[in-house]
Amino acid sequence: MVVMNSLRGLIFNICYVLSVILLSVPFMLMAPFLNIFHRAKLFVFWSSVVQKLLEWICGVRVKIIGVENIPQQPVVVVSNHQSTWETLALYRMLFPLSTVLKKELTYIPLFGWLLLMAKPIVIDRKKKATAMKEILRQGKQRLEEGLSVLIFPEGTRVPPHETKDHLPGGALLAVKAGCQVLPIVHNAGLHWPAHKLAKVPGEIIVKIGKPVSAAGRSAKELNHSLEQWLNREKSELLQPDIPPD
């Protein structure tokens, strides 16, 4: 089983890289003639291609719980971070969306170009004070433009059975912008684990919680409440039998 999962993972990775190479060049040629919305739609298309490859080659499907909780207006989205999967898939699910990314990702040839088409908020994690200012400044701007903002409060990928204190950026942005927060939790790391070749067949479960109001709450209180929800729901997704929603 491990050997087969690794073989599938290898084939998927080859196809993944090929998709970047084959799509990024024509996308870049088209980009100057498109507005930002249509450029981002190209990224959505690529994300869909990656998900199809993951399903066909590795047998990894997706189940979404709580789609009805996605509001019509722009919100701050906070999600746990376990793998590359959610960086691509959540953008497609919640489009139009802007994601907070570390600047190093945009330096990767071709792949970085695709990411930039999605109008991300690019930060330097080494400069924490500056990074927070950019999240607040650009995040507020994106929200005013009608885009939701996706933030991974753990700040880095965390293995499914581990937890990490949440950074306050998402809660602080919601408080400053006066908008709701949409909490999301998933178990993608069980099937597309970080830094591993093998991809594990099965079902990635995404649970979308009810929007949380930031009105009348401090960023610290809101961040703590969101952290508790994400950790509790993540723990439930790791149980052998997922309880009905």
C-alpha positions as a printed NumPy array, in Angstrom:
array([[  0.   ,   0.   ,   0.   ],
       [  2.78 ,   2.45 ,   0.916],
       [  4.645,   1.643,  -2.295],
       [  1.492,   2.106,  -4.391],
       [  0.665,   5.418,  -2.691],
       [  4.216,   6.612,  -3.325],
       [  4.009,   5.556,  -6.978],
       [  0.714,   7.379,  -7.386],
       [  2.228,  10.385,  -5.647],
       [  5.174,  10.362,  -8.034],
       [  2.925,  10.208, -11.094],
       [  0.752,  12.98 ,  -9.661],
       [  3.766,  15.183,  -8.933],
       [  4.994,  14.767, -12.511],
       [  1.563,  15.704, -13.871],
       [  1.353,  18.585, -11.376],
       [  4.642,  20.048, -12.595],
       [  3.607,  19.522, -16.214],
       [  0.345,  21.376, -15.561],
       [  2.341,  24.324, -14.215],
       [  4.629,  24.344, -17.25 ],
       [  1.925,  23.823, -19.868],
       [ -0.577,  26.31 , -18.443],
       [  1.613,  29.075, -17.036],
       [  3.109,  30.102, -20.394],
       [ -0.195,  30.615, -22.264],
       [ -1.694,  32.179, -19.144],
       [  1.15 ,  34.7  , -19.019],
       [  0.653,  35.535, -22.694],
       [ -3.062,  36.097, -22.104],
       [ -2.688,  38.051, -18.852],
       [ -1.89 ,  41.512, -20.338],
       [ -5.209,  41.449, -22.2  ],
       [ -7.33 ,  40.454, -19.198],
       [ -8.591,  42.327, -16.156],
       [ -7.697,  41.089, -12.683],
       [-10.958,  39.139, -12.345],
       [-10.378,  37.115, -15.5  ],
       [ -6.718,  36.558, -14.627],
       [ -7.838,  35.089, -11.335],
       [-10.304,  32.843, -13.18 ],
       [ -7.327,  31.322, -14.996],
       [ -5.886,  30.406, -11.592],
       [ -9.245,  28.865, -10.659],
       [ -9.117,  26.771, -13.832],
       [ -5.625,  25.512, -12.976],
       [ -6.767,  24.671,  -9.447],
       [ -9.6  ,  22.592, -10.927],
       [ -7.12 ,  20.739, -13.141],
       [ -4.964,  19.893, -10.112],
       [ -7.976,  18.552,  -8.195],
       [ -9.   ,  16.356, -11.133],
       [ -5.458,  14.971, -11.356],
       [ -5.49 ,  14.262,  -7.619],
       [ -8.782,  12.389,  -7.945],
       [ -7.942,  10.427, -11.093],
       [ -4.384,   9.458, -10.187],
       [ -4.443,   9.219,  -6.4  ],
       [ -8.088,   8.486,  -5.626],
       [ -8.463,  11.567,  -3.418],
       [-12.002,  12.986,  -3.439],
       [-13.447,  16.025,  -1.685],
       [-16.537,  16.36 ,   0.51 ],
       [-17.691,  19.827,   1.552],
       [-19.935,  20.367,   4.566],
       [-21.59 ,  23.741,   5.152],
       [-21.559,  25.344,   1.693],
       [-24.716,  27.188,   2.719],
       [-22.654,  29.096,   5.308],
       [-20.65 ,  30.967,   2.664],
       [-21.954,  34.569,   2.723],
       [-22.482,  36.721,  -0.346],
       [-20.427,  39.623,   1.004],
       [-16.616,  39.629,   1.386],
       [-15.32 ,  38.119,   4.632],
       [-12.067,  37.196,   6.316],
       [-11.586,  33.44 ,   5.927],
       [ -9.468,  31.578,   8.484],
       [ -8.458,  27.972,   7.899],
       [ -6.063,  25.416,   9.287],
       [ -3.015,  24.752,   7.102],
       [ -1.791,  21.182,   6.506],
       [ -0.731,  20.9  ,   2.871],
       [ -0.518,  22.512,  -0.55 ],
       [ -4.062,  21.362,  -1.297],
       [ -5.967,  24.046,   0.613],
       [ -3.91 ,  26.862,  -0.909],
       [ -5.361,  25.897,  -4.291],
       [ -8.747,  24.382,  -3.434],
       [-10.061,  27.032,  -1.045],
       [ -9.34 ,  29.706,  -3.635],
       [-11.571,  27.867,  -6.088],
       [-14.323,  27.217,  -3.528],
       [-14.491,  30.792,  -2.256],
       [-13.714,  32.8  ,  -5.405],
       [-13.295,  35.784,  -5.599],
       [-10.599,  35.549,  -2.965],
       [ -7.177,  36.928,  -2.067],
       [ -4.777,  34.731,  -0.096],
       [ -2.011,  35.822,   2.276],
       [  1.216,  34.189,   1.015],
       [  4.859,  34.249,   2.029],
       [  6.907,  36.037,  -0.618],
       [  9.224,  33.046,  -1.166],
       [  6.416,  31.202,  -2.986],
       [  6.223,  33.898,  -5.652],
       [  9.913,  33.41 ,  -6.49 ],
       [  9.338,  29.868,  -7.78 ],
       [  9.564,  29.984, -11.594],
       [  6.214,  29.498, -13.355],
       [  4.432,  28.383, -10.155],
       [  5.024,  31.793,  -8.592],
       [  3.643,  33.468, -11.699],
       [  0.437,  31.471, -11.398],
       [  0.089,  32.492,  -7.754],
       [  0.522,  36.167,  -8.617],
       [ -2.373,  35.944, -11.065],
       [ -4.665,  35.332,  -8.088],
       [ -3.856,  38.774,  -6.613],
       [ -2.459,  37.506,  -3.29 ],
       [ -1.306,  39.553,  -0.323],
       [  2.426,  38.857,  -0.35 ],
       [  4.279,  39.263,   2.95 ],
       [  7.774,  38.821,   4.336],
       [  7.314,  36.567,   7.375],
       [ 10.762,  37.496,   8.687],
       [  9.596,  41.084,   9.197],
       [  6.656,  40.438,  11.484],
       [  5.673,  44.054,  12.175],
       [  5.789,  44.985,   8.501],
       [  3.948,  41.801,   7.543],
       [  1.096,  42.591,   9.924],
       [  0.803,  46.132,   8.555],
       [  0.623,  44.776,   5.015],
       [ -2.048,  42.243,   5.961],
       [ -4.165,  45.008,   7.467],
       [ -3.539,  47.536,   4.675],
       [ -3.862,  45.225,   1.686],
       [ -6.492,  43.069,   3.369],
       [ -8.779,  46.044,   3.938],
       [ -8.211,  47.115,   0.338],
       [ -9.104,  43.664,  -1.012],
       [-12.268,  43.539,   1.095],
       [-13.316,  46.95 ,  -0.24 ],
       [-12.728,  45.64 ,  -3.776],
       [-15.182,  42.813,  -3.12 ],
       [-12.666,  40.021,  -2.474],
       [-12.666,  37.843,   0.619],
       [ -9.275,  37.387,   2.299],
       [ -7.916,  33.945,   3.23 ],
       [ -5.494,  33.729,   6.139],
       [ -3.884,  30.657,   7.685],
       [ -3.542,  31.733,  11.343],
       [ -1.11 ,  28.913,  12.158],
       [  1.35 ,  30.704,   9.872],
       [  2.795,  27.497,   8.427],
       [  1.775,  23.958,   7.558],
       [  1.016,  21.89 ,  10.657],
       [  0.662,  18.063,  10.645],
       [ -2.936,  16.871,  11.164],
       [ -2.422,  15.562,  14.713],
       [ -0.526,  18.623,  15.945],
       [ -1.648,  22.1  ,  16.983],
       [  0.017,  25.488,  16.88 ],
       [ -0.9  ,  28.789,  18.504],
       [ -2.814,  31.014,  16.116],
       [ -1.447,  34.36 ,  15.006],
       [ -3.944,  37.244,  15.379],
       [ -3.787,  38.637,  11.825],
       [ -7.137,  37.31 ,  10.628],
       [ -9.039,  38.386,  13.736],
       [ -7.339,  41.784,  13.742],
       [ -8.213,  42.39 ,  10.085],
       [-11.856,  41.457,  10.708],
       [-12.066,  43.826,  13.683],
       [-10.387,  46.688,  11.808],
       [-12.483,  46.171,   8.66 ],
       [-15.706,  45.519,  10.559],
       [-16.515,  42.332,   8.659],
       [-17.391,  38.748,   9.501],
       [-14.994,  35.825,   9.792],
       [-15.682,  32.543,   8.009],
       [-13.947,  29.628,   9.807],
       [-12.976,  26.565,   7.78 ],
       [-11.369,  23.302,   8.841],
       [-10.228,  20.308,   6.784],
       [ -8.159,  17.126,   6.956],
       [ -6.197,  17.512,   3.692],
       [ -2.936,  16.612,   5.426],
       [ -4.133,  13.022,   5.793],
       [ -4.27 ,  12.62 ,   2.016],
       [ -1.764,  15.178,   0.665],
       [  0.776,  15.303,   3.508],
       [  3.384,  18.04 ,   3.459],
       [  6.942,  17.108,   2.441],
       [  5.964,  13.535,   1.516],
       [  5.752,  11.817,  -1.847],
       [  2.848,   9.49 ,  -1.065],
       [ -0.73 ,  10.603,  -1.602],
       [ -3.299,   8.618,   0.401],
       [ -6.593,   7.652,  -1.304],
       [ -9.754,   8.698,   0.466],
       [-11.884,  11.73 ,   1.134],
       [-10.693,  15.196,   2.062],
       [-13.43 ,  16.638,   4.251],
       [-13.894,  20.397,   4.377],
       [-16.178,  21.85 ,   7.035],
       [-17.312,  25.444,   6.616],
       [-18.553,  26.972,   9.854],
       [-21.106,  29.719,  10.321],
       [-19.814,  33.288,   9.84 ],
       [-18.647,  34.896,  13.071],
       [-19.267,  38.578,  13.724],
       [-16.344,  40.721,  14.835],
       [-18.625,  43.486,  16.113],
       [-17.968,  44.459,  19.719],
       [-15.127,  41.964,  20.148],
       [-11.427,  42.46 ,  20.65 ],
       [ -9.015,  40.834,  18.221],
       [ -7.588,  38.756,  21.079],
       [-10.996,  37.422,  22.116],
       [-12.028,  36.718,  18.526],
       [ -8.754,  34.979,  17.714],
       [ -9.051,  32.765,  20.798],
       [-12.631,  31.822,  19.919],
       [-11.67 ,  30.942,  16.334],
       [ -8.663,  28.924,  17.497],
       [-10.846,  26.874,  19.833],
       [-13.356,  26.177,  17.047],
       [-10.717,  25.165,  14.496],
       [ -8.887,  22.863,  16.915],
       [-12.101,  21.224,  18.115],
       [-13.47 ,  20.66 ,  14.62 ],
       [-10.111,  19.462,  13.327],
       [ -9.964,  16.897,  16.116],
       [-13.404,  15.594,  15.109],
       [-12.312,  15.219,  11.478],
       [ -9.457,  12.986,  12.615],
       [-11.802,  10.512,  14.3  ],
       [-12.489,   7.201,  12.464],
       [-16.195,   7.988,  12.105],
       [-17.113,  11.54 ,  11.177],
       [-20.295,  12.567,  12.994],
       [-23.101,  13.893,  10.787],
       [-23.289,  17.654,  10.433]])
